Amino acid sequence: MVDDGTAAVTPQQGWANDGYAVVAPIPPFPEPDPRVLRFDNRQAGTHTVRRSEYPGGLAIVVTGHEPSSQSATFPVWTSSEDEVLVTGDKYVNWPDGFVIWFLTQ
């Protein structure tokens, strides 16, 4: 699985807690401005991330794989669609966490 870029993810609470994170894309990502995104600590599985629920996107850390540092670099999966289906393969290929980033149009 190929990512669309990477971003520095810094949660505003502990890695094991849901909340928000500052997500700062690392160049040459097409949208350079950082965003504050919802942040979920989730078990691997299948779920849908909807733009209507997460307008800018969603940062996900996999339960049991929480980083020990304040910030971590995660792969970013971009979409210009209204929803993204996250399947178990994302958790296999990106076992520590990843970001769903809804592109502005």
N, CA, C and O atoms as CSV, one atom per row, in Angstrom:
chain,resi,resn,atom,element,x,y,z
A,1,MET,N,N,0.837,-1.165,0.000
A,1,MET,CA,C,0.000,0.000,0.000
A,1,MET,C,C,0.884,1.230,0.000
A,1,MET,O,O,1.838,1.315,0.774
A,2,VAL,N,N,0.578,2.162,-0.847
A,2,VAL,CA,C,1.363,3.377,-0.980
A,2,VAL,C,C,0.619,4.524,-0.323
A,2,VAL,O,O,-0.587,4.685,-0.513
A,3,ASP,N,N,1.345,5.322,0.453
A,3,ASP,CA,C,0.720,6.496,1.048
A,3,ASP,C,C,0.810,7.660,0.076
A,3,ASP,O,O,1.526,7.593,-0.923
A,4,ASP,N,N,0.076,8.735,0.377
A,4,ASP,CA,C,0.085,9.935,-0.461
A,4,ASP,C,C,1.003,11.005,0.105
A,4,ASP,O,O,1.060,12.120,-0.415
A,5,GLY,N,N,1.713,10.673,1.157
A,5,GLY,CA,C,2.611,11.603,1.822
A,5,GLY,C,C,2.742,11.231,3.284
A,5,GLY,O,O,2.286,10.172,3.713
A,6,THR,N,N,3.361,12.103,4.034
A,6,THR,CA,C,3.510,11.887,5.473
A,6,THR,C,C,3.204,13.180,6.214
A,6,THR,O,O,3.215,14.266,5.634
A,7,ALA,N,N,2.933,13.043,7.498
A,7,ALA,CA,C,2.635,14.200,8.328
A,7,ALA,C,C,3.099,13.944,9.753
A,7,ALA,O,O,3.076,12.812,10.238
A,8,ALA,N,N,3.519,15.012,10.413
A,8,ALA,CA,C,3.831,14.944,11.840
A,8,ALA,C,C,2.514,15.068,12.588
A,8,ALA,O,O,1.755,16.013,12.371
A,9,VAL,N,N,2.244,14.115,13.468
A,9,VAL,CA,C,0.999,14.085,14.240
A,9,VAL,C,C,1.346,14.303,15.708
A,9,VAL,O,O,2.148,13.571,16.288
A,10,THR,N,N,0.725,15.325,16.297
A,10,THR,CA,C,0.944,15.647,17.708
A,10,THR,C,C,-0.411,15.733,18.396
A,10,THR,O,O,-1.122,16.724,18.229
A,11,PRO,N,N,-0.783,14.715,19.165
A,11,PRO,CA,C,-2.085,14.754,19.835
A,11,PRO,C,C,-2.107,15.807,20.941
A,11,PRO,O,O,-1.084,16.101,21.560
A,12,GLN,N,N,-3.282,16.361,21.171
A,12,GLN,CA,C,-3.445,17.364,22.226
A,12,GLN,C,C,-3.763,16.722,23.571
A,12,GLN,O,O,-3.962,17.427,24.561
A,13,GLN,N,N,-3.812,15.414,23.618
A,13,GLN,CA,C,-4.011,14.622,24.819
A,13,GLN,C,C,-3.096,13.413,24.680
A,13,GLN,O,O,-2.335,13.341,23.715
A,14,GLY,N,N,-3.143,12.485,25.585
A,14,GLY,CA,C,-2.297,11.300,25.468
A,14,GLY,C,C,-2.657,10.472,24.248
A,14,GLY,O,O,-3.793,10.509,23.777
A,15,TRP,N,N,-1.684,9.721,23.736
A,15,TRP,CA,C,-1.896,8.873,22.564
A,15,TRP,C,C,-3.021,7.859,22.771
A,15,TRP,O,O,-3.685,7.474,21.808
A,16,ALA,N,N,-3.243,7.427,23.993
A,16,ALA,CA,C,-4.245,6.386,24.256
A,16,ALA,C,C,-5.657,6.951,24.377
A,16,ALA,O,O,-6.605,6.192,24.578
A,17,ASN,N,N,-5.813,8.275,24.257
A,17,ASN,CA,C,-7.116,8.914,24.419
A,17,ASN,C,C,-7.588,9.545,23.117
A,17,ASN,O,O,-6.790,10.096,22.358
A,18,ASP,N,N,-8.887,9.462,22.864
A,18,ASP,CA,C,-9.466,10.153,21.715
A,18,ASP,C,C,-9.486,11.649,21.993
A,18,ASP,O,O,-9.509,12.073,23.148
A,19,GLY,N,N,-9.477,12.440,20.935
A,19,GLY,CA,C,-9.517,13.890,21.083
A,19,GLY,C,C,-9.163,14.570,19.780
A,19,GLY,O,O,-9.815,14.365,18.757
A,20,TYR,N,N,-8.113,15.386,19.830
A,20,TYR,CA,C,-7.667,16.135,18.650
A,20,TYR,C,C,-6.157,16.066,18.537
A,20,TYR,O,O,-5.449,15.827,19.516
A,21,ALA,N,N,-5.675,16.285,17.301
A,21,ALA,CA,C,-4.237,16.297,17.054
A,21,ALA,C,C,-3.919,17.373,16.022
A,21,ALA,O,O,-4.707,17.644,15.116
A,22,VAL,N,N,-2.749,17.975,16.182
A,22,VAL,CA,C,-2.233,18.856,15.146
A,22,VAL,C,C,-1.534,17.953,14.126
A,22,VAL,O,O,-0.644,17.177,14.474
A,23,VAL,N,N,-1.946,18.066,12.877
A,23,VAL,CA,C,-1.391,17.250,11.805
A,23,VAL,C,C,-0.711,18.200,10.822
A,23,VAL,O,O,-1.370,18.995,10.152
A,24,ALA,N,N,0.614,18.106,10.746
A,24,ALA,CA,C,1.414,18.996,9.907
A,24,ALA,C,C,2.022,18.208,8.754
A,24,ALA,O,O,2.939,17.415,8.964
A,25,PRO,N,N,1.518,18.419,7.529
A,25,PRO,CA,C,2.067,17.698,6.378
A,25,PRO,C,C,3.551,17.996,6.179
A,25,PRO,O,O,4.025,19.102,6.440
A,26,ILE,N,N,4.253,16.995,5.719
A,26,ILE,CA,C,5.680,17.127,5.429
A,26,ILE,C,C,5.840,17.247,3.917
A,26,ILE,O,O,5.345,16.393,3.181
A,27,PRO,N,N,6.528,18.301,3.430
A,27,PRO,CA,C,6.700,18.485,1.980
A,27,PRO,C,C,7.295,17.235,1.346
A,27,PRO,O,O,8.120,16.555,1.956
A,28,PRO,N,N,6.882,16.938,0.137
A,28,PRO,CA,C,6.146,17.741,-0.842
A,28,PRO,C,C,4.640,17.485,-0.854
A,28,PRO,O,O,4.066,17.358,-1.936
A,29,PHE,N,N,3.992,17.407,0.272
A,29,PHE,CA,C,2.552,17.185,0.344
A,29,PHE,C,C,1.834,18.336,-0.362
A,29,PHE,O,O,2.268,19.483,-0.247
A,30,PRO,N,N,0.735,18.058,-1.099
A,30,PRO,CA,C,0.088,19.103,-1.908
A,30,PRO,C,C,-0.593,20.219,-1.113
A,30,PRO,O,O,-0.770,21.317,-1.641
A,31,GLU,N,N,-0.972,19.971,0.121
A,31,GLU,CA,C,-1.599,21.005,0.953
A,31,GLU,C,C,-0.704,21.198,2.181
A,31,GLU,O,O,-0.725,20.371,3.093
A,32,PRO,N,N,0.079,22.277,2.214
A,32,PRO,CA,C,1.124,22.413,3.228
A,32,PRO,C,C,0.679,22.874,4.620
A,32,PRO,O,O,1.429,22.717,5.584
A,33,ASP,N,N,-0.514,23.433,4.742
A,33,ASP,CA,C,-0.916,24.006,6.027
A,33,ASP,C,C,-1.348,22.937,7.027
A,33,ASP,O,O,-2.107,22.032,6.679
A,34,PRO,N,N,-0.867,23.036,8.273
A,34,PRO,CA,C,-1.293,22.097,9.313
A,34,PRO,C,C,-2.791,22.231,9.595
A,34,PRO,O,O,-3.391,23.280,9.360
A,35,ARG,N,N,-3.366,21.167,10.093
A,35,ARG,CA,C,-4.773,21.157,10.505
A,35,ARG,C,C,-4.881,20.548,11.896
A,35,ARG,O,O,-4.064,19.719,12.298
A,36,VAL,N,N,-5.900,20.977,12.614
A,36,VAL,CA,C,-6.268,20.295,13.849
A,36,VAL,C,C,-7.383,19.328,13.465
A,36,VAL,O,O,-8.480,19.737,13.083
A,37,LEU,N,N,-7.078,18.035,13.575
A,37,LEU,CA,C,-8.024,16.991,13.181
A,37,LEU,C,C,-8.476,16.195,14.393
A,37,LEU,O,O,-7.782,16.126,15.408
A,38,ARG,N,N,-9.645,15.600,14.268
A,38,ARG,CA,C,-10.065,14.630,15.277
A,38,ARG,C,C,-9.038,13.521,15.308
A,38,ARG,O,O,-8.432,13.184,14.292
A,39,PHE,N,N,-8.854,12.963,16.480
A,39,PHE,CA,C,-7.855,11.929,16.710
A,39,PHE,C,C,-8.532,10.777,17.419
A,39,PHE,O,O,-9.158,10.968,18.462
A,40,ASP,N,N,-8.411,9.575,16.858
A,40,ASP,CA,C,-9.017,8.385,17.465
A,40,ASP,C,C,-7.959,7.324,17.714
A,40,ASP,O,O,-7.095,7.079,16.872
A,41,ASN,N,N,-8.039,6.706,18.870
A,41,ASN,CA,C,-7.255,5.524,19.205
A,41,ASN,C,C,-8.201,4.360,18.939
A,41,ASN,O,O,-9.185,4.183,19.658
A,42,ARG,N,N,-7.905,3.553,17.893
A,42,ARG,CA,C,-8.854,2.524,17.444
A,42,ARG,C,C,-8.218,1.155,17.329
A,42,ARG,O,O,-7.020,1.009,17.088
A,43,GLN,N,N,-9.065,0.160,17.509
A,43,GLN,CA,C,-8.696,-1.212,17.182
A,43,GLN,C,C,-8.729,-1.352,15.667
A,43,GLN,O,O,-9.499,-0.663,14.998
A,44,ALA,N,N,-7.907,-2.230,15.123
A,44,ALA,CA,C,-7.939,-2.497,13.688
A,44,ALA,C,C,-9.316,-3.021,13.300
A,44,ALA,O,O,-9.950,-3.754,14.060
A,45,GLY,N,N,-9.767,-2.642,12.120
A,45,GLY,CA,C,-11.066,-3.100,11.652
A,45,GLY,C,C,-11.500,-2.317,10.432
A,45,GLY,O,O,-10.719,-1.562,9.853
A,46,THR,N,N,-12.738,-2.501,10.049
A,46,THR,CA,C,-13.303,-1.817,8.893
A,46,THR,C,C,-14.276,-0.754,9.387
A,46,THR,O,O,-15.129,-1.025,10.232
A,47,HIS,N,N,-14.140,0.449,8.858
A,47,HIS,CA,C,-15.054,1.526,9.197
A,47,HIS,C,C,-15.015,2.580,8.095
A,47,HIS,O,O,-14.099,2.600,7.273
A,48,THR,N,N,-16.013,3.449,8.089
A,48,THR,CA,C,-16.104,4.507,7.092
A,48,THR,C,C,-15.820,5.844,7.751
A,48,THR,O,O,-16.381,6.163,8.800
A,49,VAL,N,N,-14.942,6.626,7.127
A,49,VAL,CA,C,-14.636,7.985,7.591
A,49,VAL,C,C,-15.344,8.924,6.625
A,49,VAL,O,O,-15.027,8.964,5.436
A,50,ARG,N,N,-16.309,9.684,7.151
A,50,ARG,CA,C,-17.114,10.578,6.319
A,50,ARG,C,C,-16.674,12.030,6.497
A,50,ARG,O,O,-16.413,12.487,7.610
A,51,ARG,N,N,-16.599,12.739,5.377
A,51,ARG,CA,C,-16.241,14.155,5.403
A,51,ARG,C,C,-17.236,14.944,6.264
A,51,ARG,O,O,-16.851,15.906,6.928
A,52,SER,N,N,-18.502,14.544,6.257
A,52,SER,CA,C,-19.513,15.252,7.049
A,52,SER,C,C,-19.233,15.146,8.555
A,52,SER,O,O,-19.582,16.055,9.307
A,53,GLU,N,N,-18.614,14.058,8.998
A,53,GLU,CA,C,-18.273,13.878,10.415
A,53,GLU,C,C,-16.887,14.407,10.747
A,53,GLU,O,O,-16.659,14.908,11.848
A,54,TYR,N,N,-15.971,14.298,9.811
A,54,TYR,CA,C,-14.568,14.691,9.984
A,54,TYR,C,C,-14.184,15.583,8.800
A,54,TYR,O,O,-13.506,15.119,7.882
A,55,PRO,N,N,-14.607,16.867,8.801
A,55,PRO,CA,C,-14.457,17.721,7.618
A,55,PRO,C,C,-13.038,17.793,7.038
A,55,PRO,O,O,-12.880,17.800,5.817
A,56,GLY,N,N,-12.029,17.844,7.868
A,56,GLY,CA,C,-10.660,17.919,7.365
A,56,GLY,C,C,-9.991,16.566,7.238
A,56,GLY,O,O,-9.023,16.403,6.495
A,57,GLY,N,N,-10.515,15.605,7.966
A,57,GLY,CA,C,-9.926,14.279,7.982
A,57,GLY,C,C,-9.891,13.719,9.389
A,57,GLY,O,O,-10.555,14.234,10.289
A,58,LEU,N,N,-9.113,12.663,9.578
A,58,LEU,CA,C,-9.046,11.959,10.853
A,58,LEU,C,C,-7.660,11.356,11.029
A,58,LEU,O,O,-7.125,10.731,10.113
A,59,ALA,N,N,-7.092,11.544,12.195
A,59,ALA,CA,C,-5.827,10.894,12.551
A,59,ALA,C,C,-6.164,9.676,13.401
A,59,ALA,O,O,-6.950,9.767,14.344
A,60,ILE,N,N,-5.567,8.538,13.064
A,60,ILE,CA,C,-5.852,7.282,13.758
A,60,ILE,C,C,-4.552,6.680,14.271
A,60,ILE,O,O,-3.593,6.524,13.515
A,61,VAL,N,N,-4.520,6.344,15.549
A,61,VAL,CA,C,-3.422,5.552,16.095
A,61,VAL,C,C,-4.028,4.205,16.472
A,61,VAL,O,O,-5.147,4.135,16.980
A,62,VAL,N,N,-3.284,3.150,16.219
A,62,VAL,CA,C,-3.801,1.811,16.454
A,62,VAL,C,C,-3.596,1.439,17.919
A,62,VAL,O,O,-2.489,1.537,18.448
A,63,THR,N,N,-4.674,1.013,18.562
A,63,THR,CA,C,-4.611,0.614,19.961
A,63,THR,C,C,-3.511,-0.423,20.168
A,63,THR,O,O,-3.449,-1.432,19.465
A,64,GLY,N,N,-2.657,-0.159,21.132
A,64,GLY,CA,C,-1.550,-1.048,21.428
A,64,GLY,C,C,-0.267,-0.677,20.705
A,64,GLY,O,O,0.776,-1.286,20.940
A,65,HIS,N,N,-0.333,0.314,19.829
A,65,HIS,CA,C,0.840,0.761,19.067
A,65,HIS,C,C,1.106,2.247,19.294
A,65,HIS,O,O,1.698,2.906,18.439
A,66,GLU,N,N,0.679,2.776,20.430
A,66,GLU,CA,C,0.835,4.186,20.713
A,66,GLU,C,C,2.316,4.569,20.783
A,66,GLU,O,O,3.094,3.894,21.457
A,67,PRO,N,N,2.714,5.644,20.096
A,67,PRO,CA,C,4.103,6.092,20.153
A,67,PRO,C,C,4.492,6.515,21.573
A,67,PRO,O,O,3.637,6.868,22.385
A,68,SER,N,N,5.774,6.473,21.851
A,68,SER,CA,C,6.247,6.887,23.173
A,68,SER,C,C,6.668,8.354,23.180
A,68,SER,O,O,6.861,8.933,24.249
A,69,SER,N,N,6.812,8.961,22.007
A,69,SER,CA,C,7.204,10.362,21.916
A,69,SER,C,C,5.967,11.259,21.813
A,69,SER,O,O,4.856,10.774,21.600
A,70,GLN,N,N,6.170,12.569,21.965
A,70,GLN,CA,C,5.058,13.517,21.899
A,70,GLN,C,C,4.481,13.631,20.501
A,70,GLN,O,O,3.299,13.936,20.341
A,71,SER,N,N,5.290,13.392,19.500
A,71,SER,CA,C,4.874,13.522,18.112
A,71,SER,C,C,5.392,12.310,17.332
A,71,SER,O,O,6.397,11.701,17.700
A,72,ALA,N,N,4.691,11.976,16.259
A,72,ALA,CA,C,5.108,10.851,15.415
A,72,ALA,C,C,4.790,11.178,13.966
A,72,ALA,O,O,3.906,11.987,13.684
A,73,THR,N,N,5.507,10.551,13.055
A,73,THR,CA,C,5.253,10.724,11.633
A,73,THR,C,C,4.394,9.573,11.140
A,73,THR,O,O,4.763,8.406,11.275
A,74,PHE,N,N,3.245,9.910,10.568
A,74,PHE,CA,C,2.296,8.925,10.061
A,74,PHE,C,C,2.145,9.081,8.555
A,74,PHE,O,O,2.284,10.187,8.033
A,75,PRO,N,N,1.863,7.988,7.849
A,75,PRO,CA,C,1.506,8.095,6.442
A,75,PRO,C,C,0.140,8.782,6.313
A,75,PRO,O,O,-0.705,8.702,7.205
A,76,VAL,N,N,-0.047,9.453,5.183
A,76,VAL,CA,C,-1.307,10.151,4.914
A,76,VAL,C,C,-1.959,9.548,3.681
A,76,VAL,O,O,-1.302,9.312,2.667
A,77,TRP,N,N,-3.240,9.305,3.780
A,77,TRP,CA,C,-4.051,8.820,2.676
A,77,TRP,C,C,-5.007,9.947,2.331
A,77,TRP,O,O,-5.840,10.315,3.159
A,78,THR,N,N,-4.912,10.507,1.129
A,78,THR,CA,C,-5.751,11.631,0.740
A,78,THR,C,C,-6.975,11.167,-0.035
A,78,THR,O,O,-6.983,10.107,-0.662
A,79,SER,N,N,-8.014,12.005,0.034
A,79,SER,CA,C,-9.224,11.724,-0.722
A,79,SER,C,C,-9.927,13.031,-1.055
A,79,SER,O,O,-9.957,13.952,-0.238
A,80,SER,N,N,-10.495,13.112,-2.262
A,80,SER,CA,C,-11.340,14.235,-2.635
A,80,SER,C,C,-12.817,13.819,-2.602
A,80,SER,O,O,-13.701,14.601,-2.952
A,81,GLU,N,N,-13.065,12.593,-2.183
A,81,GLU,CA,C,-14.429,12.059,-2.092
A,81,GLU,C,C,-15.082,12.491,-0.778
A,81,GLU,O,O,-14.458,13.161,0.044
A,82,ASP,N,N,-16.348,12.098,-0.593
A,82,ASP,CA,C,-17.075,12.442,0.626
A,82,ASP,C,C,-16.900,11.426,1.742
A,82,ASP,O,O,-17.262,11.691,2.888
A,83,GLU,N,N,-16.340,10.256,1.410
A,83,GLU,CA,C,-16.084,9.259,2.437
A,83,GLU,C,C,-14.978,8.317,1.991
A,83,GLU,O,O,-14.713,8.149,0.800
A,84,VAL,N,N,-14.344,7.708,2.982
A,84,VAL,CA,C,-13.264,6.761,2.748
A,84,VAL,C,C,-13.588,5.498,3.536
A,84,VAL,O,O,-13.888,5.563,4.728
A,85,LEU,N,N,-13.527,4.361,2.875
A,85,LEU,CA,C,-13.710,3.080,3.546
A,85,LEU,C,C,-12.340,2.595,3.998
A,85,LEU,O,O,-11.464,2.319,3.178
A,86,VAL,N,N,-12.169,2.495,5.297
A,86,VAL,CA,C,-10.909,2.001,5.865
A,86,VAL,C,C,-11.095,0.515,6.137
A,86,VAL,O,O,-11.995,0.111,6.874
A,87,THR,N,N,-10.235,-0.284,5.536
A,87,THR,CA,C,-10.314,-1.726,5.724
A,87,THR,C,C,-9.101,-2.209,6.497
A,87,THR,O,O,-8.153,-1.455,6.718
A,88,GLY,N,N,-9.133,-3.449,6.901
A,88,GLY,CA,C,-8.069,-4.021,7.715
A,88,GLY,C,C,-6.691,-3.938,7.097
A,88,GLY,O,O,-5.695,-3.948,7.822
A,89,ASP,N,N,-6.600,-3.856,5.755
A,89,ASP,CA,C,-5.285,-3.786,5.125
A,89,ASP,C,C,-4.539,-2.509,5.500
A,89,ASP,O,O,-3.309,-2.505,5.532
A,90,LYS,N,N,-5.254,-1.435,5.781
A,90,LYS,CA,C,-4.591,-0.191,6.218
A,90,LYS,C,C,-3.858,-0.434,7.540
A,90,LYS,O,O,-2.755,0.069,7.750
A,91,TYR,N,N,-4.478,-1.200,8.415
A,91,TYR,CA,C,-3.881,-1.485,9.713
A,91,TYR,C,C,-2.707,-2.453,9.596
A,91,TYR,O,O,-1.787,-2.420,10.413
A,92,VAL,N,N,-2.740,-3.307,8.588
A,92,VAL,CA,C,-1.629,-4.229,8.355
A,92,VAL,C,C,-0.431,-3.466,7.790
A,92,VAL,O,O,0.703,-3.648,8.233
A,93,ASN,N,N,-0.706,-2.607,6.801
A,93,ASN,CA,C,0.362,-1.865,6.146
A,93,ASN,C,C,0.857,-0.665,6.950
A,93,ASN,O,O,2.021,-0.281,6.834
A,94,TRP,N,N,0.003,-0.085,7.747
A,94,TRP,CA,C,0.350,1.069,8.578
A,94,TRP,C,C,-0.017,0.749,10.029
A,94,TRP,O,O,-0.953,1.342,10.565
A,95,PRO,N,N,0.694,-0.166,10.668
A,95,PRO,CA,C,0.278,-0.702,11.970
A,95,PRO,C,C,0.347,0.280,13.137
A,95,PRO,O,O,-0.276,0.036,14.170
A,96,ASP,N,N,1.077,1.369,13.005
A,96,ASP,CA,C,1.181,2.306,14.127
A,96,ASP,C,C,0.132,3.409,14.063
A,96,ASP,O,O,-0.283,3.932,15.098
A,97,GLY,N,N,-0.289,3.757,12.881
A,97,GLY,CA,C,-1.288,4.803,12.723
A,97,GLY,C,C,-1.193,5.432,11.351
A,97,GLY,O,O,-0.239,5.199,10.607
A,98,PHE,N,N,-2.193,6.233,11.025
A,98,PHE,CA,C,-2.240,6.896,9.725
A,98,PHE,C,C,-3.235,8.039,9.789
A,98,PHE,O,O,-3.990,8.176,10.752
A,99,VAL,N,N,-3.223,8.861,8.742
A,99,VAL,CA,C,-4.108,10.018,8.655
A,99,VAL,C,C,-4.947,9.900,7.394
A,99,VAL,O,O,-4.428,9.603,6.318
A,100,ILE,N,N,-6.250,10.134,7.532
A,100,ILE,CA,C,-7.140,10.317,6.385
A,100,ILE,C,C,-7.248,11.830,6.220
A,100,ILE,O,O,-7.654,12.525,7.151
A,101,TRP,N,N,-6.888,12.346,5.044
A,101,TRP,CA,C,-6.868,13.788,4.782
A,101,TRP,C,C,-7.812,14.079,3.626
A,101,TRP,O,O,-7.569,13.653,2.496
A,102,PHE,N,N,-8.905,14.815,3.912
A,102,PHE,CA,C,-9.818,15.206,2.855
A,102,PHE,C,C,-9.271,16.461,2.182
A,102,PHE,O,O,-9.115,17.505,2.816
A,103,LEU,N,N,-8.982,16.343,0.889
A,103,LEU,CA,C,-8.433,17.457,0.124
A,103,LEU,C,C,-9.456,18.558,-0.049
A,103,LEU,O,O,-10.643,18.283,-0.226
A,104,THR,N,N,-9.007,19.813,0.002
A,104,THR,CA,C,-9.880,20.934,-0.303
A,104,THR,C,C,-9.956,21.047,-1.816
A,104,THR,O,O,-9.010,20.699,-2.523
A,105,GLN,N,N,-11.071,21.530,-2.300
A,105,GLN,CA,C,-11.214,21.600,-3.768
A,105,GLN,C,C,-11.576,22.988,-4.199
A,105,GLN,O,O,-11.738,23.240,-5.393
